């Protein structure tokens, strides 16, 4: 009366199949959350709308990043996140811009306001590519010799 061996075999095969499927789904899930590009963009936008001389820092949890004048993209094992910026920024792609980003006055780094303006223009027009992400994002609003920019690095 209680002997349903054929049904038991189907039950075990079905249970095994479901278990393997669930295990496959769990293994395929990312182990970390995607990076917070929106938060990084909000930090950048806050400084672009602040007075010249404003500086801030923000920790980044990402393996790679791509920064253009109007967009930031962050990538890690959890995925890729993109956020648009309110105003155009200048990626700190040259040693001189990185020095200005690190709180040196442009007058100390550049020979003239025109040299600063040319470096800013070149940094904006350089093609962006994925680079290793820094642990900390630095944003500085700089105005000198008629050039008013926000440098990000």
VOKELUM-642617 format. One record per residue: y, z, x of N, C-alpha, C, CB in turn; residue in three letters. Coordinates in steps of 0.001 Angstrom, whole numbers, plus 500000, padded with zeros to 6 digits. Atoms other than C-alpha are relative to their C-alpha. Glycine has a CB too. Layout:
<rs>
YZXYZXYZXYZXALA...
</rs>
This chain:
<rs>
498806500000500799500000500000500000501261500000500844499996501174499090UNK498817499956499171502482500773502783499902499068501211500244501412500456UNK500201500847498837501213498164505191500670498643499797498504499823500280UNK499268501267500041503799495402505541500306499584501427501314500120499155UNK499854500330498593503235494368509116500786498711500222498644499885500639UNK499286501267499837504590490845508653501487500230499833499500498944498990UNK498587499707500214507898492145507300500569500802501166500195500763498685UNK499545499200498876508128494619510167500312499121501200498954501044500368UNK499749500916498893507898491809512733501334499280499802498852498980500128UNK498728500660500282510771489949511047501168500956500177500000499433498586UNK498954498992499863512801493138510969500335500226501476499564501324499340UNK499754499774498572512344493725514727500640498777500669498687500352500708UNK499399501218499438513179490106515601501462499899499570499211498732499549UNK498617500036500493516287490244513416500869501047500678500028500209498492UNK499263498932499342517396493569514892500261499661501464499236501318499890UNK499828500405498599516869492254518438501049498914500143498678499515500581UNK499028501092499959518880489117517708501417500524499781499660498938498944UNK498676499416500268521780491094516241500466500824501199499964500884498722UNK499640499181498834521716493483519214500468499134501167498805500860500437UNK499606500898498924521880490629521717501356499366499689498930498911500215UNK498721500597500390524757489027519772501144500998500180499943499517498539UNK498966498975499849526741492290519684500271500272501474499584501300499287UNK499826499793498575526134492827523395500798498851500617498639500140500690UNK499257501162499498527407489300524120501473500072499643499406498716499449UNK498604499860500421530584489960522139500690501078500825500088500337498494UNK499399498909499241531215493259523912500230499631501458499128501228499918UNK499838500404498605530696491761527359501143499001500125498691499393500551UNK498949501011499954533109488936526523501397500527499735499699498942499024UNK498679499449500272535971491239525513500717500341501300499891501242499110UNK499264499641498787538754491757528064499962501505500238501453499519499907UNK500075498577499660538678495062529913501371500658500024499326500180501344UNK498650499457499998542465495474529974500828499331498909500664499811501379UNK499082500565500989545304494877527553500819498888500654500934501103499411UNK499138501033499420547451491773527997501310500625500478500279498872498967UNK498752499434499485550674492347529945501112499980498960500445499241501236UNK498892499838500942553921493304528200501187499136500419500421501480499908UNK498901500913499665556141490244528656501217500274499134499558498542499836UNK498884499720500897558271491230525661500833501162500520499490500305498589UNK499275498861499435559170494575527232500768499615501255499037501133500315UNK499309500464498790560015492907530543501210499148499632499039499195500902UNK498876500836500445562197490355528739501119500853499409499524498968498962UNK498981499106500570563983493145526843500781500700501113499344501050499066UNK499327499371498858564743494872530161500962499022500660498970500506501028UNK499144501027499399566120491631531616501203499727499095499199498690500248UNK498916500286500939568167490914528471501024501129499949499437499756498610UNK499078498858500004569654494410528580500998499899501149499221501322500095UNK499113500111498841571076493788532044500887498756499907499178499964501294UNK499163501207500113572279490236531287501176500233499074499172498814499496UNK498909499710500931574412491668528487500811501225500425499444500212498600UNK499274498842499472575631494624530598501078499534500971499030500988500700UNK498952500382499040578679494664532873499423499697501385501045501116500110UNK500411500308498625578442493269536389499839501304500779501036499062500701UNK500307498794499243576980495822538800498841500779499409501212500881500075UNK501121499310500641574287496936536366498694499632500686499931499654498499UNK501296500191499346570828497380537883498970500828499256500054500398501514UNK501093499220500563567486498464536470498681499571500632499945499840498465UNK501349500268499497563838498620537433499018500244498862499658500899501247UNK501055499814501005560697498329535323498662499708500649500225499080498754UNK501342500238499475557061498654536264499346498826499289499135501255499856UNK500736501132500571554942495560535745498511500242500197500437498647500655UNK501454499945499892551243495631535008499499498587499754499363501035498980UNK500435501396500071550250492064535768499516499582501378501154499063499502UNK500482500536498732548394490134538436500881498860500498498563499521499855UNK499172501163499676550534486978538326501192499968499055499179498676499903UNK498848500199500873553936486084536971500665498679500305501003501143500149UNK499263501243499881556041483011536388501349500252499343499231498780499337UNK498656499746500516559804483324535969500827498746500124500674501168500745UNK499037501100500004562129480516534952501339500592499585499556498826499032UNK498694499474500372565779480802534050500036500503498557501056498937500197UNK499978499614501410564908481250530344498718500629499480500306498819499184UNK501291499531500483561357482607530218499269500804501071499142498820499551UNK500860499247499095558998485155531752498579499934499449500487501489500156UNK501419500016500363555205484820531746499265500968500922499396498549500102UNK500803499049499241552797487535532845498533499748499699500392501467499662UNK501429500260500169549045487193533392499193501107500681499619498606500581UNK500998499110499399546177489612533987498657499709499346500398501513499829UNK501333500233500571542501489929533008500005500043498476499020501031500533UNK499910499889501453543587490731529453500607498786499327500795501198499642UNK499417501204500573545353487397528978501356499682500605500128500146498503UNK498673500436499571548734485740529370500983500270498878500003498492500391UNK498953499717500987551933486825527616501281499299500443500232501545499838UNK498765500727499737555187484866527363501110500560499132499819498489499743UNK498841499566500777558664485938526287501222499191500443500253501536500176UNK498760500734499740561946484037526021501122500985500290500370499091498799UNK498850499179499645565191485401527465501226499547499220500269499935501514UNK498788500311500763568515485575525626500932499102500805500730501293499595UNK499104500763499126570564484286528560499249499571501248501250500833500379UNK500627500506498775569717482329531684500135501022501128500634498652500419UNK500013499113498838568793484332534786499691499189501252498964501141499818UNK500295500647498726568314483527538456498820500717500641501243500011500945UNK501118499386499277564895484171539985500374500173501474498709499139499861UNK499688499722498595565265485763543441498974499299500882500016501536500283UNK500969500803499261563469482959545277500335499853501477499898498645499381UNK499627500112498587565392483059548568500168501399500596501312499172500165UNK499816498706499329565702485810551147501379500581499719499797499850501510UNK498644499525500261569457485997550548500119500591498599501005498862500176UNK499942499464501365569054486449546787499212501302499885499461498970498995UNK500765498738500005566388489117547366500809501124500641498654499824500747UNK499156498995499368568810490913549671501094500468499044500621499445501286UNK498993499632501000571520490813546977499352500820498885500685498734499415UNK500728499251501029568938492018544460499756501439500442498663499313499681UNK500230498660499457568286494995546737501302500750500268499192499907501280UNK498723499276500028571914496146546222500944499725501161499729501441499960UNK499004500407499012573665494377549072501051499168499282499349499197501184UNK498938500800500611577019492899548129499867498546500451501404500564500372UNK500093501415499605577048489079548085500920499657501169500336499106498815UNK499058500276498909580076489130550445499405500351501357501299500778499789UNK500652499625498745577871490768553092498918498982500363499391501417499892UNK501138500890499783575020488277552662500428498542500185499033500106498834UNK499573501401499993576883484974552106501342499838500713500098499464498563UNK498746500297499303579669483343554108501159499784499039499832498776500873UNK498939500306500956581589482294551007499436500029498580500636498618500308UNK500461500090501394581454482341547195499316498663499706501179500196499045UNK500643501300500218580554478632547362498549500007500483500784498892500717UNK501377499907499496577465479392549461499127500783499013499974500678501400UNK500715499220501015576444482000546890499722499134498779500811501257499597UNK500136500871501172577020479531544041498926498924500239501360499335499664UNK501001501026499679574935476834545799498587500585500010500310499360501364UNK501314499356499958572056479263546408499515500345498594500053501269500867UNK500350499695501390572133480373542765499558498730499280501198500648499263UNK500335501272500651572114476758541567498645499482500476501090498951500276UNK501283500466499450569222475868543890498840500841499471500025500048501542UNK501065499120500512567190478898542747499694499701498540500398501476500158UNK500223500335501413567680477940539093499268498674499850501332499943499248UNK500572501340500127566629474342539714498663499834500692500950498999500543UNK501294500083499326563538475114541796498888500137498971499870501092501096UNK501132499927500924560283474487539978499304501350500137499002498847500261UNK500684498704500017558582477713538963498491499782500078500370500809498722UNK501456500031499966554941478394539719499494501442499961499474499245501273UNK500589498670500082552574481318539295499987500631501388498567499937499411UNK499975499241498750553033483964541989499414501378499757501443500110500563UNK500460498627500187551569487399542622501132500856499413499503500597501346UNK498987499182500676553396489853540376500330501239500827499516500413498594UNK499647498759499319555355492698541949499593501196499142501515500043500310UNK500288498782500760554553496274540956501197500420499170499591501133500937UNK498771499581500654558173496712539955500943498821499869500669501141500774UNK499015501041500279560603494286538342501385500585500231499855499450498542UNK498624499565499768564200494592539557500932498956499399500289500203501530UNK499041500882500649567123493141537590501397500491500363499791499965498443UNK498639499627499618570746493091538813500984498951499526500110500184501520UNK498919500869500463573884491631537237501068499988501093500593500490498612UNK499070500152498883576200490270539955501100499025499610499263499514501276UNK498874500913500176579672488720539739500779499975501316500922500438498790UNK499236500143498758581413487329542833500536498586500105499129500343501235UNK499364501306499760583852484496543417499837499014498879499459499399501233UNK500118500892501152583633483067539922498565499733499556500656498705500314UNK501403500153500389579834483217539765499535501320499404499102499583501222UNK500469498814500728578469485676537198498548499747499597500904500306498733UNK501420500264500206574653485841537244499213501297499937499453499106501112UNK500971498913499983571701488111536630498840499534500864499523500392498545UNK501064500343499054569191488071539490498784500851499667500454500221501487UNK501250499316500361565568488970538759498971499761501090499461499508498621UNK501047500143498996562804489656541236499078501184500004500597499816501368UNK
</rs>
